[in-house]
Amino acid sequence: MSSRIDCEVVLTCSQLIDALRIRVAVFIQEQGFSVGWEPDETDKVAQHYIASLDGCTVATARTYQSEPGKHKIERMAVLKPYRRKGIGTYLTLFIIADVKQLWLNAQDHAVDFYERCRFCVVSDVHFPCGVKVPHVTMEYLGDCDEKTSR
């Protein structure tokens, strides 16, 4: 029997709590970001998304309008036992279908993942918000052949 991945826009408080629990587990507990980094003020204006595997919420991300007509994907997180199962890809493609003109700051180790989802690197390595994990800015361009990757 195959597993079922479902992606959806967060509409309930319960779904938002699930999303925030995943972010705390990944960013605070696993990756060592500072306590208090999750949640933040952007959560109040962001559109949140979740992905579930066989009814269990295992991944999340959010978007917000960073400038007119342009949205930023942030806080993409998949619980460790569920990685490399296509869940992050399904969630990213769901967001792409929902929102156009996307960009994000990807952790350096996730660049290949986002390139497979048709995002392109458009910056040098940087450390946003004082985090110690290297990031690059990426934009969803649909076709990366015109841009040079790192």
N, C-alpha and C positions, 0 to 999 in steps of 0.2 A: 504494500500500500504506500503510495507516495504522499509526501507532506504537502500541505496547502499553505501558501503564503498569501496573506491579505494585507493590503496597504490602505490606509484611510486618513482623512483629515480628522484631527482631534476635535470632537464636539462636546464631550462631557468632562466634568471635573475628574472623574475616575480615570479616564484616558490620559488626561494631563498629568495626574499623579503617577501613572505608570511610566509616562515619558520622562518625568523628572527623576524617578527612581533609577531608570536605566542610565541617565546622564550622570547621576551621582556615582553609581556603580562603576561606570567606565572612566569618567574623568577624574573623580576625586579618589575613589578607592583603588582603582587599577593603575591609573596613570600618574597619580600623585599631585594633581592640581590642588591649589590652596582650598581649604575648607571655606565656604562662603562664595566660591566662584560659581556654584550652581545652587539654586536658580539665580537669575539676574533680572534687572529691570526690563530688558528687551522682551522677556517672556510675556509681558503685559500687552505688547503690540504685535507679537509674532503670530504667524500661522504655524501650528504644530501638526506634525504627522507621526503616525506610528505604523509599524509593520508587525504582524502577528504570524506565528507559525503554529498551525493547528489550534488556533484560538488563544495562544499564549503570546502576550506582547513581548517582543524581544529586540526591537529596534526603534529608533526615533530620529527625528531631525526637525528643524524649524526653518522658516523663511521669514524675512521681513523686507519691506520696501526701503532700500538704502538711499535711493534717489528716485525721482519720478521715472516710472517705467522699468526700473531695475531692482531686482530682488536678490538678496544674499541668502544662501543656504548656510546654516550654522548648526552646531551641536549634533552632527550626525554621529550616532553611536549604536553599535550592535553589541549585545551581551556576548562575552567571550565564547561560551559554548556554542553559539549560533553563527559564528563567523565562517566565511568560506563556504556558505551554503546558498549563496545567491540572494540573500535577504536584503543586504545593503544595495545591491544592484536594482532589485525590484522597487525598493523605496525611492532610490534616486530617480529612476525612470518614471515612477508615479508623480514625483514632484515636478519633473521636467514637463510632463503632460499637463500638470495643473498650473504651472507658472512659467512664463517666458522671461527672457532676459535675466538669466541667473549667473551669479558669480559666488565664489567662496574662497576662504583661506583653508587650504588642505594641509594637514600634518604631512610632513615630508614622506613618511612611510606609506601614505595613502594615495600618492600621486598616480601610480599605475592604475589603481582602482578607478579614480575619477577620469583618467584618460580613456579607459574602456567605456565609460559612460559619455564620452564625447566632450569632455571638458579639456581645455588647453591651458598650460602654464603661461601666465602673462607677467610674472614678476621674478625677481631674485628671491633667495631665501631671506625670510625675516621672522621676527618673534613678536607676534601681535599681543597686545595687552600685557606685556611683560612675562609671558609664559616662556618656559625653558625649552619647549619643543619647537624645532624648526618647522616653519610653514612656507608655502608659496601661494600666491593668489592665482586662481584659475577662473576662467570664464567658460560658460557653455556656448559654444560656437557652432555646434552641429557637425562641422567638418574641420578637423585639426590639420589637414594637409597644407593649408595656407600659412599656418603659424609654425614656428620652430619650437620643439620641445626642448627641455633642459638638456 
